[in-house]
Amino acid sequence: MLSNKKQWYILGGLLFVLAAILIGKIIEGWENNRNTEIHAAVLIKKDSEQEYSELMSGMRDYARENGVLVHVNYMDDSKETDLLRVLREEKELGSAAALFVCPEEFYGDGDVKTIRGEIPFLVVSKEQIKSEYRLTEEALLQLMEGKSDKLVVVNEYHLGYSAMEALTNAAGQEKIGDIQAEYLEITAEDLSSGKYNALLSDR
């Protein structure tokens, strides 16, 4: 019969082998998850996240719900070479596509859509978030006081959510299709009923 000491050596060796196999499986699973995780880039004017908070909230919610890792790049007075550099760096980091948030505010060398970067990109422009369709405290006050019948506002949250969804679906493609802004009609009754409380929570 084996001595107790030898039995302990054998048992310890078996446990070591089992631990090594388990650790290997864990590392393999981690590598697989890392390789299949979708990365997406966002380019936005420096210090403008608060202004576009609803848009950013929509993007981040989609990313969180669908396991998308978002890299946010803050831009300021950028040239074409700057944008090409960021897109190249994002490709190296694993980003499948990029979103330009109102590039008119940080890029002044013409139409950003003419740029040919190393990853496809989508543009959410100032035209899609027209100032007259943005929700403001002044417009809400006029509605509450009966000075206007309704407000027509762009749903920035939905726009951000849809934009991130489009980026995710663009993985491996050369071009991203345009997305359409959704508009909401808000009445005084809607405010009273709390129908748009989530939309108005930051106002």
C-alpha positions in Angstrom: 0.0 0.0 0.0 1.1 3.5 -0.7 2.2 5.5 2.3 0.1 8.5 3.4 2.9 10.8 2.2 2.8 9.3 -1.3 -1.0 9.5 -1.5 -0.8 13.2 -0.6 1.8 13.8 -3.4 -0.4 12.0 -5.9 -3.5 13.9 -4.8 -1.6 17.2 -4.9 -0.4 16.5 -8.4 -3.9 15.7 -9.7 -5.3 18.9 -8.1 -2.5 20.8 -9.8 -3.3 19.4 -13.2 -7.0 20.0 -12.7 -6.3 23.6 -11.7 -4.1 24.2 -14.7 -6.8 22.8 -17.1 -9.5 25.0 -15.4 -7.3 28.2 -15.7 -6.6 27.4 -19.3 -10.3 27.1 -20.1 -11.0 30.4 -18.3 -8.2 32.2 -20.3 -9.5 30.6 -23.5 -13.0 31.9 -22.8 -11.7 35.3 -21.9 -9.7 35.5 -25.2 -12.8 34.4 -27.2 -15.0 37.1 -25.5 -12.3 39.7 -26.1 -12.0 38.8 -29.8 -15.8 38.8 -30.4 -16.5 42.0 -28.4 -17.5 44.9 -30.7 -15.7 48.2 -30.3 -17.0 51.5 -31.7 -15.6 55.0 -31.7 -17.3 58.3 -31.1 -15.8 61.7 -32.2 -17.4 64.7 -30.5 -16.4 68.3 -29.9 -14.5 68.9 -26.7 -16.7 70.0 -23.7 -20.0 69.4 -25.5 -21.1 66.1 -23.9 -23.5 68.1 -21.6 -25.1 69.8 -24.6 -25.7 66.4 -26.3 -26.4 64.5 -23.1 -29.6 62.8 -24.4 -27.8 61.7 -27.5 -24.9 60.3 -25.5 -27.3 58.6 -23.1 -29.0 56.8 -26.0 -25.6 55.6 -27.4 -24.4 54.4 -24.0 -27.6 52.6 -23.2 -27.4 50.6 -26.5 -23.8 49.9 -25.9 -24.4 48.6 -22.4 -27.3 46.5 -23.4 -25.4 44.9 -26.3 -21.9 44.6 -25.0 -20.4 47.3 -27.2 -17.2 48.9 -25.9 -17.3 52.7 -26.8 -14.1 54.8 -27.2 -15.0 58.6 -27.0 -12.6 61.0 -28.7 -12.9 64.7 -27.9 -12.0 66.9 -30.9 -11.2 70.6 -31.3 -10.4 72.6 -34.4 -9.5 69.4 -36.3 -8.1 69.0 -39.8 -8.6 66.1 -42.2 -5.2 64.7 -41.1 -6.4 64.7 -37.5 -9.6 62.8 -38.3 -7.7 60.2 -40.5 -5.2 59.7 -37.6 -8.0 59.1 -35.1 -9.8 56.6 -37.4 -6.5 54.8 -38.0 -5.8 54.6 -34.3 -9.4 53.4 -33.6 -8.9 50.6 -36.2 -5.8 49.5 -34.3 -7.7 49.5 -31.1 -10.3 47.3 -32.6 -13.1 49.7 -33.5 -15.4 48.4 -36.3 -16.9 51.8 -37.0 -17.1 55.4 -35.8 -19.7 58.0 -35.1 -19.1 61.7 -35.8 -21.4 63.8 -33.5 -22.0 67.2 -35.1 -18.6 67.4 -36.9 -19.5 71.0 -38.1 -18.4 72.0 -34.6 -14.9 70.6 -34.7 -14.1 70.2 -38.4 -13.9 73.1 -40.8 -12.2 71.7 -43.9 -15.4 71.0 -45.8 -17.9 68.1 -45.9 -16.6 65.4 -43.5 -18.5 62.8 -45.5 -15.8 63.1 -48.3 -13.2 61.7 -46.0 -12.1 58.1 -46.6 -10.8 56.7 -43.4 -9.7 53.2 -42.4 -13.0 52.3 -40.8 -16.6 53.3 -41.9 -18.2 56.1 -40.0 -21.7 57.6 -39.5 -22.5 61.3 -39.1 -25.1 62.8 -36.9 -25.2 66.4 -38.1 -26.5 69.7 -36.8 -29.1 69.4 -39.6 -30.6 66.4 -37.8 -30.6 68.2 -34.4 -31.9 71.6 -35.6 -32.0 74.2 -32.8 -35.7 74.9 -33.4 -36.5 71.2 -32.6 -34.4 70.9 -29.5 -36.2 70.8 -26.2 -35.5 73.9 -24.1 -36.8 75.1 -20.7 -38.2 78.2 -22.4 -40.3 76.1 -24.9 -41.5 74.0 -22.0 -42.5 77.0 -20.0 -44.5 78.4 -23.0 -46.3 75.1 -23.3 -47.1 74.9 -19.6 -48.4 78.5 -19.6 -50.7 77.8 -22.6 -48.7 80.1 -25.0 -48.2 77.3 -27.4 -50.4 74.2 -28.2 -47.6 71.7 -28.7 -43.9 71.2 -29.1 -42.3 69.3 -31.9 -38.9 68.1 -30.7 -36.2 65.7 -32.0 -35.9 62.6 -29.9 -32.1 62.9 -29.3 -32.1 59.8 -27.1 -33.6 57.6 -29.9 -31.1 59.2 -32.4 -28.2 58.2 -30.3 -29.5 54.7 -29.6 -30.2 54.2 -33.4 -26.7 55.5 -34.3 -24.9 53.1 -32.0 -27.1 50.2 -33.4 -26.1 51.2 -36.9 -22.4 51.2 -35.9 -22.7 47.7 -34.4 -24.5 46.4 -37.5 -21.8 48.0 -39.7 -19.0 45.7 -38.4 -17.2 44.3 -41.4 -18.9 46.5 -43.9 -17.5 49.4 -46.0 -20.4 51.8 -45.6 -23.0 52.7 -43.1 -26.5 53.7 -44.2 -28.0 57.0 -43.0 -30.3 57.1 -40.0 -33.4 59.2 -39.6 -34.3 61.4 -36.7 -37.5 60.7 -34.8 -39.7 63.7 -33.9 -42.1 63.8 -31.0 -45.2 66.0 -30.5 -45.5 67.0 -26.9 -48.7 68.6 -25.5 -49.6 70.1 -22.1 -51.6 67.0 -21.4 -48.5 64.9 -22.1 -46.7 66.9 -19.5 -49.5 66.5 -16.9 -49.7 62.7 -17.5 -46.0 62.2 -17.1 -45.8 60.5 -20.5 -42.4 62.0 -21.2 -41.0 62.1 -17.7 -37.9 60.2 -18.7 -37.2 62.6 -21.6 -37.7 65.6 -19.3 -35.8 64.3 -16.3 -32.7 66.5 -16.9 -34.7 69.6 -17.7 
